[in-house]
Amino acid sequence: SHPKKSKELSMSLSEARITLAELTKRLEEDLTHLMGDEIDDLQFELDAAKHSLKK
């Protein structure tokens, strides 16, 4: 029964690698989205500050 356990372990590890890769991709996408919003907010604030200085 040892070979069966080795095959099951190998399959489980492979599935874990795939799942971790998918989670990593999703986290990177989420962080990119969040940072994008912050960059947009910062640009808006900079534009408002520049406009105020021109007055």
mmCIF file as Biopython writes it, N, C-alpha, C and O atoms, coordinates in Angstrom:
data_model
#
loop_
_atom_site.group_PDB
_atom_site.id
_atom_site.type_symbol
_atom_site.label_atom_id
_atom_site.label_alt_id
_atom_site.label_comp_id
_atom_site.label_asym_id
_atom_site.label_entity_id
_atom_site.label_seq_id
_atom_site.pdbx_PDB_ins_code
_atom_site.Cartn_x
_atom_site.Cartn_y
_atom_site.Cartn_z
_atom_site.occupancy
_atom_site.B_iso_or_equiv
_atom_site.auth_seq_id
_atom_site.auth_asym_id
_atom_site.pdbx_PDB_model_num
ATOM 1   N N  . SER A ? 1  ? 0.819  -1.200 0.000   1.0 0.0 1  A 1 
ATOM 2   C CA . SER A ? 1  ? 0.000  0.000  0.000   1.0 0.0 1  A 1 
ATOM 3   C C  . SER A ? 1  ? 0.862  1.264  0.000   1.0 0.0 1  A 1 
ATOM 4   O O  . SER A ? 1  ? 0.327  2.362  -0.156  1.0 0.0 1  A 1 
ATOM 5   N N  . HIS A ? 2  ? 2.132  1.145  0.164   1.0 0.0 2  A 1 
ATOM 6   C CA . HIS A ? 2  ? 3.022  2.304  0.168   1.0 0.0 2  A 1 
ATOM 7   C C  . HIS A ? 2  ? 3.026  3.047  -1.174  1.0 0.0 2  A 1 
ATOM 8   O O  . HIS A ? 2  ? 2.975  4.277  -1.163  1.0 0.0 2  A 1 
ATOM 9   N N  . PRO A ? 3  ? 3.084  2.370  -2.325  1.0 0.0 3  A 1 
ATOM 10  C CA . PRO A ? 3  ? 3.046  3.100  -3.591  1.0 0.0 3  A 1 
ATOM 11  C C  . PRO A ? 3  ? 1.770  3.925  -3.770  1.0 0.0 3  A 1 
ATOM 12  O O  . PRO A ? 3  ? 1.802  5.011  -4.348  1.0 0.0 3  A 1 
ATOM 13  N N  . LYS A ? 4  ? 0.647  3.401  -3.270  1.0 0.0 4  A 1 
ATOM 14  C CA . LYS A ? 4  ? -0.604 4.145  -3.383  1.0 0.0 4  A 1 
ATOM 15  C C  . LYS A ? 4  ? -0.513 5.447  -2.594  1.0 0.0 4  A 1 
ATOM 16  O O  . LYS A ? 4  ? -0.948 6.497  -3.067  1.0 0.0 4  A 1 
ATOM 17  N N  . LYS A ? 5  ? 0.056  5.375  -1.386  1.0 0.0 5  A 1 
ATOM 18  C CA . LYS A ? 5  ? 0.206  6.577  -0.567  1.0 0.0 5  A 1 
ATOM 19  C C  . LYS A ? 5  ? 1.143  7.565  -1.250  1.0 0.0 5  A 1 
ATOM 20  O O  . LYS A ? 5  ? 0.897  8.771  -1.221  1.0 0.0 5  A 1 
ATOM 21  N N  . SER A ? 6  ? 2.198  7.077  -1.855  1.0 0.0 6  A 1 
ATOM 22  C CA . SER A ? 6  ? 3.134  7.964  -2.547  1.0 0.0 6  A 1 
ATOM 23  C C  . SER A ? 6  ? 2.444  8.660  -3.712  1.0 0.0 6  A 1 
ATOM 24  O O  . SER A ? 6  ? 2.657  9.849  -3.946  1.0 0.0 6  A 1 
ATOM 25  N N  . LYS A ? 7  ? 1.618  7.917  -4.441  1.0 0.0 7  A 1 
ATOM 26  C CA . LYS A ? 7  ? 0.897  8.511  -5.570  1.0 0.0 7  A 1 
ATOM 27  C C  . LYS A ? 7  ? -0.110 9.538  -5.059  1.0 0.0 7  A 1 
ATOM 28  O O  . LYS A ? 7  ? -0.243 10.616 -5.639  1.0 0.0 7  A 1 
ATOM 29  N N  . GLU A ? 8  ? -0.816 9.213  -3.984  1.0 0.0 8  A 1 
ATOM 30  C CA . GLU A ? 8  ? -1.777 10.157 -3.405  1.0 0.0 8  A 1 
ATOM 31  C C  . GLU A ? 8  ? -1.072 11.408 -2.886  1.0 0.0 8  A 1 
ATOM 32  O O  . GLU A ? 8  ? -1.557 12.526 -3.063  1.0 0.0 8  A 1 
ATOM 33  N N  . LEU A ? 9  ? 0.066  11.206 -2.250  1.0 0.0 9  A 1 
ATOM 34  C CA . LEU A ? 9  ? 0.825  12.338 -1.738  1.0 0.0 9  A 1 
ATOM 35  C C  . LEU A ? 9  ? 1.295  13.219 -2.898  1.0 0.0 9  A 1 
ATOM 36  O O  . LEU A ? 9  ? 1.204  14.445 -2.829  1.0 0.0 9  A 1 
ATOM 37  N N  . SER A ? 10 ? 1.784  12.604 -3.938  1.0 0.0 10 A 1 
ATOM 38  C CA . SER A ? 10 ? 2.244  13.341 -5.109  1.0 0.0 10 A 1 
ATOM 39  C C  . SER A ? 10 ? 1.097  14.138 -5.732  1.0 0.0 10 A 1 
ATOM 40  O O  . SER A ? 10 ? 1.271  15.302 -6.092  1.0 0.0 10 A 1 
ATOM 41  N N  . MET A ? 11 ? -0.051 13.523 -5.856  1.0 0.0 11 A 1 
ATOM 42  C CA . MET A ? 11 ? -1.212 14.213 -6.424  1.0 0.0 11 A 1 
ATOM 43  C C  . MET A ? 11 ? -1.656 15.371 -5.525  1.0 0.0 11 A 1 
ATOM 44  O O  . MET A ? 11 ? -2.007 16.447 -6.010  1.0 0.0 11 A 1 
ATOM 45  N N  . SER A ? 12 ? -1.636 15.137 -4.219  1.0 0.0 12 A 1 
ATOM 46  C CA . SER A ? 12 ? -2.022 16.187 -3.278  1.0 0.0 12 A 1 
ATOM 47  C C  . SER A ? 12 ? -1.056 17.365 -3.344  1.0 0.0 12 A 1 
ATOM 48  O O  . SER A ? 12 ? -1.478 18.522 -3.325  1.0 0.0 12 A 1 
ATOM 49  N N  . LEU A ? 13 ? 0.231  17.072 -3.422  1.0 0.0 13 A 1 
ATOM 50  C CA . LEU A ? 13 ? 1.223  18.138 -3.510  1.0 0.0 13 A 1 
ATOM 51  C C  . LEU A ? 13 ? 1.082  18.915 -4.814  1.0 0.0 13 A 1 
ATOM 52  O O  . LEU A ? 13 ? 1.230  20.137 -4.836  1.0 0.0 13 A 1 
ATOM 53  N N  . SER A ? 14 ? 0.802  18.213 -5.881  1.0 0.0 14 A 1 
ATOM 54  C CA . SER A ? 14 ? 0.598  18.863 -7.173  1.0 0.0 14 A 1 
ATOM 55  C C  . SER A ? 14 ? -0.616 19.778 -7.119  1.0 0.0 14 A 1 
ATOM 56  O O  . SER A ? 14 ? -0.571 20.906 -7.608  1.0 0.0 14 A 1 
ATOM 57  N N  . GLU A ? 15 ? -1.683 19.300 -6.532  1.0 0.0 15 A 1 
ATOM 58  C CA . GLU A ? 15 ? -2.896 20.110 -6.397  1.0 0.0 15 A 1 
ATOM 59  C C  . GLU A ? 15 ? -2.637 21.325 -5.509  1.0 0.0 15 A 1 
ATOM 60  O O  . GLU A ? 15 ? -3.145 22.413 -5.781  1.0 0.0 15 A 1 
ATOM 61  N N  . ALA A ? 16 ? -1.858 21.145 -4.461  1.0 0.0 16 A 1 
ATOM 62  C CA . ALA A ? 16 ? -1.521 22.255 -3.569  1.0 0.0 16 A 1 
ATOM 63  C C  . ALA A ? 16 ? -0.706 23.309 -4.319  1.0 0.0 16 A 1 
ATOM 64  O O  . ALA A ? 16 ? -0.939 24.506 -4.145  1.0 0.0 16 A 1 
ATOM 65  N N  . ARG A ? 17 ? 0.245  22.880 -5.148  1.0 0.0 17 A 1 
ATOM 66  C CA . ARG A ? 17 ? 1.043  23.823 -5.933  1.0 0.0 17 A 1 
ATOM 67  C C  . ARG A ? 17 ? 0.153  24.634 -6.880  1.0 0.0 17 A 1 
ATOM 68  O O  . ARG A ? 17 ? 0.305  25.851 -6.991  1.0 0.0 17 A 1 
ATOM 69  N N  . ILE A ? 18 ? -0.757 23.967 -7.547  1.0 0.0 18 A 1 
ATOM 70  C CA . ILE A ? 18 ? -1.665 24.647 -8.472  1.0 0.0 18 A 1 
ATOM 71  C C  . ILE A ? 18 ? -2.541 25.648 -7.725  1.0 0.0 18 A 1 
ATOM 72  O O  . ILE A ? 18 ? -2.726 26.781 -8.170  1.0 0.0 18 A 1 
ATOM 73  N N  . THR A ? 19 ? -3.071 25.217 -6.594  1.0 0.0 19 A 1 
ATOM 74  C CA . THR A ? 19 ? -3.929 26.093 -5.794  1.0 0.0 19 A 1 
ATOM 75  C C  . THR A ? 19 ? -3.158 27.309 -5.303  1.0 0.0 19 A 1 
ATOM 76  O O  . THR A ? 19 ? -3.669 28.427 -5.356  1.0 0.0 19 A 1 
ATOM 77  N N  . LEU A ? 20 ? -1.936 27.102 -4.827  1.0 0.0 20 A 1 
ATOM 78  C CA . LEU A ? 20 ? -1.116 28.223 -4.360  1.0 0.0 20 A 1 
ATOM 79  C C  . LEU A ? 20 ? -0.781 29.182 -5.502  1.0 0.0 20 A 1 
ATOM 80  O O  . LEU A ? 20 ? -0.772 30.398 -5.311  1.0 0.0 20 A 1 
ATOM 81  N N  . ALA A ? 21 ? -0.512 28.650 -6.657  1.0 0.0 21 A 1 
ATOM 82  C CA . ALA A ? 21 ? -0.231 29.498 -7.817  1.0 0.0 21 A 1 
ATOM 83  C C  . ALA A ? 21 ? -1.454 30.340 -8.176  1.0 0.0 21 A 1 
ATOM 84  O O  . ALA A ? 21 ? -1.326 31.524 -8.491  1.0 0.0 21 A 1 
ATOM 85  N N  . GLU A ? 22 ? -2.635 29.732 -8.129  1.0 0.0 22 A 1 
ATOM 86  C CA . GLU A ? 22 ? -3.869 30.469 -8.422  1.0 0.0 22 A 1 
ATOM 87  C C  . GLU A ? 22 ? -4.126 31.541 -7.368  1.0 0.0 22 A 1 
ATOM 88  O O  . GLU A ? 22 ? -4.536 32.652 -7.705  1.0 0.0 22 A 1 
ATOM 89  N N  . LEU A ? 23 ? -3.892 31.221 -6.105  1.0 0.0 23 A 1 
ATOM 90  C CA . LEU A ? 23 ? -4.079 32.200 -5.031  1.0 0.0 23 A 1 
ATOM 91  C C  . LEU A ? 23 ? -3.093 33.356 -5.172  1.0 0.0 23 A 1 
ATOM 92  O O  . LEU A ? 23 ? -3.453 34.514 -4.965  1.0 0.0 23 A 1 
ATOM 93  N N  . THR A ? 24 ? -1.859 33.041 -5.521  1.0 0.0 24 A 1 
ATOM 94  C CA . THR A ? 24 ? -0.841 34.068 -5.720  1.0 0.0 24 A 1 
ATOM 95  C C  . THR A ? 24 ? -1.255 35.014 -6.835  1.0 0.0 24 A 1 
ATOM 96  O O  . THR A ? 24 ? -1.142 36.233 -6.703  1.0 0.0 24 A 1 
ATOM 97  N N  . LYS A ? 25 ? -1.732 34.449 -7.927  1.0 0.0 25 A 1 
ATOM 98  C CA . LYS A ? 25 ? -2.179 35.272 -9.059  1.0 0.0 25 A 1 
ATOM 99  C C  . LYS A ? 25 ? -3.332 36.168 -8.633  1.0 0.0 25 A 1 
ATOM 100 O O  . LYS A ? 25 ? -3.348 37.355 -8.960  1.0 0.0 25 A 1 
ATOM 101 N N  . ARG A ? 26 ? -4.291 35.616 -7.911  1.0 0.0 26 A 1 
ATOM 102 C CA . ARG A ? 26 ? -5.449 36.398 -7.464  1.0 0.0 26 A 1 
ATOM 103 C C  . ARG A ? 26 ? -5.011 37.521 -6.521  1.0 0.0 26 A 1 
ATOM 104 O O  . ARG A ? 26 ? -5.510 38.642 -6.631  1.0 0.0 26 A 1 
ATOM 105 N N  . LEU A ? 27 ? -4.092 37.241 -5.602  1.0 0.0 27 A 1 
ATOM 106 C CA . LEU A ? 27 ? -3.610 38.273 -4.680  1.0 0.0 27 A 1 
ATOM 107 C C  . LEU A ? 27 ? -2.887 39.385 -5.428  1.0 0.0 27 A 1 
ATOM 108 O O  . LEU A ? 27 ? -3.058 40.564 -5.117  1.0 0.0 27 A 1 
ATOM 109 N N  . GLU A ? 28 ? -2.082 39.009 -6.409  1.0 0.0 28 A 1 
ATOM 110 C CA . GLU A ? 28 ? -1.376 40.013 -7.198  1.0 0.0 28 A 1 
ATOM 111 C C  . GLU A ? 28 ? -2.368 40.897 -7.949  1.0 0.0 28 A 1 
ATOM 112 O O  . GLU A ? 28 ? -2.185 42.111 -8.027  1.0 0.0 28 A 1 
ATOM 113 N N  . GLU A ? 29 ? -3.408 40.294 -8.498  1.0 0.0 29 A 1 
ATOM 114 C CA . GLU A ? 29 ? -4.434 41.071 -9.205  1.0 0.0 29 A 1 
ATOM 115 C C  . GLU A ? 29 ? -5.153 42.011 -8.247  1.0 0.0 29 A 1 
ATOM 116 O O  . GLU A ? 29 ? -5.401 43.171 -8.574  1.0 0.0 29 A 1 
ATOM 117 N N  . ASP A ? 30 ? -5.487 41.506 -7.060  1.0 0.0 30 A 1 
ATOM 118 C CA . ASP A ? 30 ? -6.176 42.341 -6.066  1.0 0.0 30 A 1 
ATOM 119 C C  . ASP A ? 30 ? -5.299 43.513 -5.625  1.0 0.0 30 A 1 
ATOM 120 O O  . ASP A ? 30 ? -5.775 44.643 -5.517  1.0 0.0 30 A 1 
ATOM 121 N N  . LEU A ? 31 ? -4.017 43.239 -5.372  1.0 0.0 31 A 1 
ATOM 122 C CA . LEU A ? 31 ? -3.105 44.308 -4.955  1.0 0.0 31 A 1 
ATOM 123 C C  . LEU A ? 31 ? -2.923 45.341 -6.057  1.0 0.0 31 A 1 
ATOM 124 O O  . LEU A ? 31 ? -2.874 46.541 -5.784  1.0 0.0 31 A 1 
ATOM 125 N N  . THR A ? 32 ? -2.824 44.887 -7.287  1.0 0.0 32 A 1 
ATOM 126 C CA . THR A ? 32 ? -2.701 45.806 -8.410  1.0 0.0 32 A 1 
ATOM 127 C C  . THR A ? 32 ? -3.932 46.695 -8.496  1.0 0.0 32 A 1 
ATOM 128 O O  . THR A ? 32 ? -3.820 47.900 -8.721  1.0 0.0 32 A 1 
ATOM 129 N N  . HIS A ? 33 ? -5.102 46.101 -8.318  1.0 0.0 33 A 1 
ATOM 130 C CA . HIS A ? 33 ? -6.349 46.867 -8.346  1.0 0.0 33 A 1 
ATOM 131 C C  . HIS A ? 33 ? -6.379 47.898 -7.213  1.0 0.0 33 A 1 
ATOM 132 O O  . HIS A ? 33 ? -6.741 49.054 -7.432  1.0 0.0 33 A 1 
ATOM 133 N N  . LEU A ? 34 ? -6.000 47.479 -6.012  1.0 0.0 34 A 1 
ATOM 134 C CA . LEU A ? 34 ? -6.010 48.396 -4.865  1.0 0.0 34 A 1 
ATOM 135 C C  . LEU A ? 34 ? -5.015 49.530 -5.050  1.0 0.0 34 A 1 
ATOM 136 O O  . LEU A ? 34 ? -5.328 50.690 -4.782  1.0 0.0 34 A 1 
ATOM 137 N N  . MET A ? 35 ? -3.841 49.199 -5.500  1.0 0.0 35 A 1 
ATOM 138 C CA . MET A ? 35 ? -2.823 50.227 -5.698  1.0 0.0 35 A 1 
ATOM 139 C C  . MET A ? 35 ? -3.243 51.176 -6.820  1.0 0.0 35 A 1 
ATOM 140 O O  . MET A ? 35 ? -2.956 52.372 -6.767  1.0 0.0 35 A 1 
ATOM 141 N N  . GLY A ? 36 ? -3.913 50.646 -7.819  1.0 0.0 36 A 1 
ATOM 142 C CA . GLY A ? 36 ? -4.394 51.487 -8.907  1.0 0.0 36 A 1 
ATOM 143 C C  . GLY A ? 36 ? -5.338 52.556 -8.402  1.0 0.0 36 A 1 
ATOM 144 O O  . GLY A ? 36 ? -5.264 53.707 -8.833  1.0 0.0 36 A 1 
ATOM 145 N N  . ASP A ? 37 ? -6.221 52.187 -7.496  1.0 0.0 37 A 1 
ATOM 146 C CA . ASP A ? 37 ? -7.147 53.154 -6.905  1.0 0.0 37 A 1 
ATOM 147 C C  . ASP A ? 37 ? -6.395 54.218 -6.120  1.0 0.0 37 A 1 
ATOM 148 O O  . ASP A ? 37 ? -6.736 55.398 -6.195  1.0 0.0 37 A 1 
ATOM 149 N N  . GLU A ? 38 ? -5.381 53.816 -5.373  1.0 0.0 38 A 1 
ATOM 150 C CA . GLU A ? 38 ? -4.608 54.767 -4.586  1.0 0.0 38 A 1 
ATOM 151 C C  . GLU A ? 38 ? -3.829 55.714 -5.492  1.0 0.0 38 A 1 
ATOM 152 O O  . GLU A ? 38 ? -3.710 56.905 -5.200  1.0 0.0 38 A 1 
ATOM 153 N N  . ILE A ? 39 ? -3.304 55.187 -6.579  1.0 0.0 39 A 1 
ATOM 154 C CA . ILE A ? 39 ? -2.564 56.031 -7.515  1.0 0.0 39 A 1 
ATOM 155 C C  . ILE A ? 39 ? -3.504 57.049 -8.150  1.0 0.0 39 A 1 
ATOM 156 O O  . ILE A ? 39 ? -3.140 58.213 -8.316  1.0 0.0 39 A 1 
ATOM 157 N N  . ASP A ? 40 ? -4.715 56.612 -8.506  1.0 0.0 40 A 1 
ATOM 158 C CA . ASP A ? 40 ? -5.709 57.541 -9.064  1.0 0.0 40 A 1 
ATOM 159 C C  . ASP A ? 40 ? -6.060 58.625 -8.048  1.0 0.0 40 A 1 
ATOM 160 O O  . ASP A ? 40 ? -6.176 59.797 -8.407  1.0 0.0 40 A 1 
ATOM 161 N N  . ASP A ? 41 ? -6.230 58.242 -6.784  1.0 0.0 41 A 1 
ATOM 162 C CA . ASP A ? 41 ? -6.552 59.219 -5.736  1.0 0.0 41 A 1 
ATOM 163 C C  . ASP A ? 41 ? -5.413 60.214 -5.554  1.0 0.0 41 A 1 
ATOM 164 O O  . ASP A ? 41 ? -5.649 61.415 -5.418  1.0 0.0 41 A 1 
ATOM 165 N N  . LEU A ? 42 ? -4.187 59.720 -5.552  1.0 0.0 42 A 1 
ATOM 166 C CA . LEU A ? 42 ? -3.023 60.588 -5.388  1.0 0.0 42 A 1 
ATOM 167 C C  . LEU A ? 42 ? -2.931 61.572 -6.552  1.0 0.0 42 A 1 
ATOM 168 O O  . LEU A ? 42 ? -2.668 62.756 -6.342  1.0 0.0 42 A 1 
ATOM 169 N N  . GLN A ? 43 ? -3.144 61.098 -7.763  1.0 0.0 43 A 1 
ATOM 170 C CA . GLN A ? 43 ? -3.092 61.981 -8.931  1.0 0.0 43 A 1 
ATOM 171 C C  . GLN A ? 43 ? -4.154 63.068 -8.839  1.0 0.0 43 A 1 
ATOM 172 O O  . GLN A ? 43 ? -3.888 64.225 -9.163  1.0 0.0 43 A 1 
ATOM 173 N N  . PHE A ? 44 ? -5.364 62.701 -8.396  1.0 0.0 44 A 1 
ATOM 174 C CA . PHE A ? 44 ? -6.433 63.686 -8.230  1.0 0.0 44 A 1 
ATOM 175 C C  . PHE A ? 44 ? -6.023 64.749 -7.208  1.0 0.0 44 A 1 
ATOM 176 O O  . PHE A ? 44 ? -6.224 65.942 -7.438  1.0 0.0 44 A 1 
ATOM 177 N N  . GLU A ? 45 ? -5.451 64.318 -6.083  1.0 0.0 45 A 1 
ATOM 178 C CA . GLU A ? 45 ? -5.025 65.257 -5.049  1.0 0.0 45 A 1 
ATOM 179 C C  . GLU A ? 45 ? -3.907 66.165 -5.546  1.0 0.0 45 A 1 
ATOM 180 O O  . GLU A ? 45 ? -3.887 67.355 -5.230  1.0 0.0 45 A 1 
ATOM 181 N N  . LEU A ? 46 ? -2.986 65.618 -6.316  1.0 0.0 46 A 1 
ATOM 182 C CA . LEU A ? 46 ? -1.913 66.436 -6.877  1.0 0.0 46 A 1 
ATOM 183 C C  . LEU A ? 46 ? -2.463 67.469 -7.845  1.0 0.0 46 A 1 
ATOM 184 O O  . LEU A ? 46 ? -2.046 68.627 -7.830  1.0 0.0 46 A 1 
ATOM 185 N N  . ASP A ? 47 ? -3.397 67.052 -8.683  1.0 0.0 47 A 1 
ATOM 186 C CA . ASP A ? 47 ? -4.015 67.993 -9.625  1.0 0.0 47 A 1 
ATOM 187 C C  . ASP A ? 47 ? -4.744 69.109 -8.880  1.0 0.0 47 A 1 
ATOM 188 O O  . ASP A ? 47 ? -4.660 70.275 -9.264  1.0 0.0 47 A 1 
ATOM 189 N N  . ALA A ? 48 ? -5.461 68.750 -7.813  1.0 0.0 48 A 1 
ATOM 190 C CA . ALA A ? 48 ? -6.179 69.755 -7.023  1.0 0.0 48 A 1 
ATOM 191 C C  . ALA A ? 48 ? -5.196 70.720 -6.360  1.0 0.0 48 A 1 
ATOM 192 O O  . ALA A ? 48 ? -5.443 71.926 -6.322  1.0 0.0 48 A 1 
ATOM 193 N N  . ALA A ? 49 ? -4.097 70.203 -5.843  1.0 0.0 49 A 1 
ATOM 194 C CA . ALA A ? 49 ? -3.100 71.060 -5.201  1.0 0.0 49 A 1 
ATOM 195 C C  . ALA A ? 49 ? -2.466 72.010 -6.225  1.0 0.0 49 A 1 
ATOM 196 O O  . ALA A ? 49 ? -2.272 73.191 -5.936  1.0 0.0 49 A 1 
ATOM 197 N N  . LYS A ? 50 ? -2.147 71.505 -7.406  1.0 0.0 50 A 1 
ATOM 198 C CA . LYS A ? 50 ? -1.559 72.357 -8.455  1.0 0.0 50 A 1 
ATOM 199 C C  . LYS A ? 50 ? -2.550 73.445 -8.856  1.0 0.0 50 A 1 
ATOM 200 O O  . LYS A ? 50 ? -2.161 74.593 -9.074  1.0 0.0 50 A 1 
ATOM 201 N N  . HIS A ? 51 ? -3.812 73.093 -8.952  1.0 0.0 51 A 1 
ATOM 202 C CA . HIS A ? 51 ? -4.845 74.059 -9.315  1.0 0.0 51 A 1 
ATOM 203 C C  . HIS A ? 51 ? -4.942 75.152 -8.241  1.0 0.0 51 A 1 
ATOM 204 O O  . HIS A ? 51 ? -5.097 76.331 -8.560  1.0 0.0 51 A 1 
ATOM 205 N N  . SER A ? 52 ? -4.851 74.755 -6.985  1.0 0.0 52 A 1 
ATOM 206 C CA . SER A ? 52 ? -4.933 75.719 -5.882  1.0 0.0 52 A 1 
ATOM 207 C C  . SER A ? 52 ? -3.739 76.683 -5.918  1.0 0.0 52 A 1 
ATOM 208 O O  . SER A ? 52 ? -3.889 77.870 -5.629  1.0 0.0 52 A 1 
ATOM 209 N N  . LEU A ? 53 ? -2.577 76.179 -6.267  1.0 0.0 53 A 1 
ATOM 210 C CA . LEU A ? 53 ? -1.386 77.030 -6.311  1.0 0.0 53 A 1 
ATOM 211 C C  . LEU A ? 53 ? -1.463 78.060 -7.433  1.0 0.0 53 A 1 
ATOM 212 O O  . LEU A ? 53 ? -0.883 79.140 -7.324  1.0 0.0 53 A 1 
ATOM 213 N N  . LYS A ? 54 ? -2.171 77.734 -8.503  1.0 0.0 54 A 1 
ATOM 214 C CA . LYS A ? 54 ? -2.288 78.658 -9.637  1.0 0.0 54 A 1 
ATOM 215 C C  . LYS A ? 54 ? -3.188 79.853 -9.342  1.0 0.0 54 A 1 
ATOM 216 O O  . LYS A ? 54 ? -3.092 80.881 -10.012 1.0 0.0 54 A 1 
ATOM 217 N N  . LYS A ? 55 ? -4.077 79.723 -8.327  1.0 0.0 55 A 1 
ATOM 218 C CA . LYS A ? 55 ? -5.009 80.793 -8.005  1.0 0.0 55 A 1 
ATOM 219 C C  . LYS A ? 55 ? -4.347 81.931 -7.291  1.0 0.0 55 A 1 
ATOM 220 O O  . LYS A ? 55 ? -5.006 82.914 -6.951  1.0 0.0 55 A 1 
#
